[in-house]
Amino acid sequence: MRWLRILPEIGALWLRILCPKLEKELGRPITQAEAFKATHTRKKKTHGDPDVWVEPRAQLTYNRYLQFIKDFRQTLPEDRQDLPLSQEQNKRI
């Protein structure tokens, strides 16, 4: 069961490799939701393929997170609801 101890390290390494690649493709920093989705869906064979989550729980977590972000934005003043969240706001979430 030694591999269970190194799984978090593999995940962190994967994010250090994946995030810069996605940021370069998009031309902007990626959001936490985009990073989560990229690491919890299977790689597509073609661009038109649907997203296939590695497990149902990952998709549920992703959808709950997006709903939480939507609800949080509604508590902000109207002129700030469409702006990206600050680092402080991301930490609170």
MARTOR-185071 format. One record per residue (C-alpha): x, y, z; chain; residue in three letters; residue number from 1. Coordinates in pm, 1 decimal. Layout:
! MARTOR-185071
((X, Y, Z), "A", "ALA", NUM);
...
//
This chain:
! MARTOR-185071
((0.0, 0.0, 0.0), "A", "MET", 1);
((298.7, 229.4, -34.3), "A", "ARG", 2);
((143.7, 378.1, -349.8), "A", "TRP", 3);
((-138.1, 526.6, -138.7), "A", "LEU", 4);
((117.7, 750.2, 33.9), "A", "ARG", 5);
((250.9, 889.3, -294.1), "A", "ILE", 6);
((-86.1, 960.5, -458.8), "A", "LEU", 7);
((-105.8, 1319.0, -324.2), "A", "PRO", 8);
((245.6, 1383.8, -454.3), "A", "GLU", 9);
((149.4, 1252.4, -798.3), "A", "ILE", 10);
((-159.1, 1473.5, -800.4), "A", "GLY", 11);
((41.5, 1783.1, -710.0), "A", "ALA", 12);
((300.5, 1702.5, -977.2), "A", "LEU", 13);
((26.4, 1650.0, -1235.0), "A", "TRP", 14);
((-120.9, 1992.8, -1153.9), "A", "LEU", 15);
((221.3, 2159.3, -1188.3), "A", "ARG", 16);
((247.9, 2007.7, -1535.7), "A", "ILE", 17);
((-114.6, 2047.9, -1644.0), "A", "LEU", 18);
((-193.3, 2400.9, -1523.7), "A", "CYS", 19);
((73.0, 2582.9, -1727.3), "A", "PRO", 20);
((-29.0, 2382.5, -2035.5), "A", "LYS", 21);
((-395.5, 2477.7, -1996.3), "A", "LEU", 22);
((-307.8, 2840.0, -1919.8), "A", "GLU", 23);
((-102.3, 2856.9, -2237.5), "A", "LYS", 24);
((-387.9, 2709.3, -2443.4), "A", "GLU", 25);
((-643.9, 2949.2, -2295.9), "A", "LEU", 26);
((-413.7, 3251.5, -2280.3), "A", "GLY", 27);
((-517.3, 3324.4, -1921.0), "A", "ARG", 28);
((-488.5, 3174.7, -1572.6), "A", "PRO", 29);
((-721.2, 2879.4, -1520.3), "A", "ILE", 30);
((-979.9, 2868.0, -1246.4), "A", "THR", 31);
((-993.8, 2609.3, -970.5), "A", "GLN", 32);
((-1302.2, 2461.9, -1137.1), "A", "ALA", 33);
((-1118.9, 2424.8, -1469.6), "A", "GLU", 34);
((-822.9, 2256.6, -1299.1), "A", "ALA", 35);
((-1055.8, 2018.7, -1113.9), "A", "PHE", 36);
((-1243.0, 1929.4, -1431.4), "A", "LYS", 37);
((-920.3, 1874.3, -1625.5), "A", "ALA", 38);
((-789.0, 1635.3, -1360.6), "A", "THR", 39);
((-1115.3, 1446.2, -1304.7), "A", "HIS", 40);
((-1231.4, 1379.5, -1661.5), "A", "THR", 41);
((-1090.0, 1129.3, -1903.4), "A", "ARG", 42);
((-882.4, 1252.6, -2194.2), "A", "LYS", 43);
((-1090.4, 1304.9, -2509.1), "A", "LYS", 44);
((-999.7, 1120.5, -2827.0), "A", "LYS", 45);
((-1152.3, 1394.9, -3042.8), "A", "THR", 46);
((-1252.2, 1751.7, -2960.5), "A", "HIS", 47);
((-1624.0, 1674.5, -3000.7), "A", "GLY", 48);
((-1629.4, 1386.6, -2751.3), "A", "ASP", 49);
((-1838.4, 1443.8, -2437.7), "A", "PRO", 50);
((-1676.1, 1481.4, -2097.3), "A", "ASP", 51);
((-1643.4, 1148.8, -1917.2), "A", "VAL", 52);
((-1586.0, 1187.4, -1544.6), "A", "TRP", 53);
((-1354.5, 940.8, -1370.9), "A", "VAL", 54);
((-1630.2, 874.3, -1117.3), "A", "GLU", 55);
((-1980.1, 1009.7, -1048.5), "A", "PRO", 56);
((-1866.9, 1166.3, -719.9), "A", "ARG", 57);
((-1623.2, 1391.2, -907.3), "A", "ALA", 58);
((-1898.9, 1526.7, -1130.1), "A", "GLN", 59);
((-2123.3, 1581.6, -827.9), "A", "LEU", 60);
((-1846.4, 1771.1, -646.5), "A", "THR", 61);
((-1780.2, 1984.5, -954.6), "A", "TYR", 62);
((-2147.7, 2073.2, -998.1), "A", "ASN", 63);
((-2185.3, 2157.6, -627.9), "A", "ARG", 64);
((-1877.8, 2380.7, -643.4), "A", "TYR", 65);
((-2013.6, 2567.6, -947.0), "A", "LEU", 66);
((-2348.5, 2616.4, -770.6), "A", "GLN", 67);
((-2170.8, 2742.5, -458.7), "A", "PHE", 68);
((-1974.1, 2993.2, -668.0), "A", "ILE", 69);
((-2296.8, 3108.3, -836.7), "A", "LYS", 70);
((-2467.8, 3152.4, -499.7), "A", "ASP", 71);
((-2166.3, 3338.1, -358.9), "A", "PHE", 72);
((-2157.2, 3577.5, -655.0), "A", "ARG", 73);
((-2520.9, 3667.3, -592.9), "A", "GLN", 74);
((-2423.5, 3799.8, -249.6), "A", "THR", 75);
((-2181.4, 4047.9, -409.9), "A", "LEU", 76);
((-2285.7, 4395.2, -526.1), "A", "PRO", 77);
((-2427.7, 4387.4, -880.6), "A", "GLU", 78);
((-2131.3, 4571.0, -1031.9), "A", "ASP", 79);
((-1889.6, 4302.7, -897.6), "A", "ARG", 80);
((-2083.4, 3983.4, -977.1), "A", "GLN", 81);
((-1920.5, 3930.2, -1319.6), "A", "ASP", 82);
((-1564.0, 4005.2, -1207.4), "A", "LEU", 83);
((-1320.1, 3721.0, -1133.6), "A", "PRO", 84);
((-1300.5, 3625.8, -767.5), "A", "LEU", 85);
((-1006.7, 3761.0, -571.0), "A", "SER", 86);
((-752.9, 3531.2, -405.9), "A", "GLN", 87);
((-906.6, 3614.1, -69.2), "A", "GLU", 88);
((-1252.1, 3518.4, -193.4), "A", "GLN", 89);
((-1117.7, 3194.2, -338.5), "A", "ASN", 90);
((-957.7, 3109.1, -4.6), "A", "LYS", 91);
((-1286.9, 3167.2, 178.1), "A", "ARG", 92);
((-1465.8, 2935.7, -62.9), "A", "ILE", 93);
//
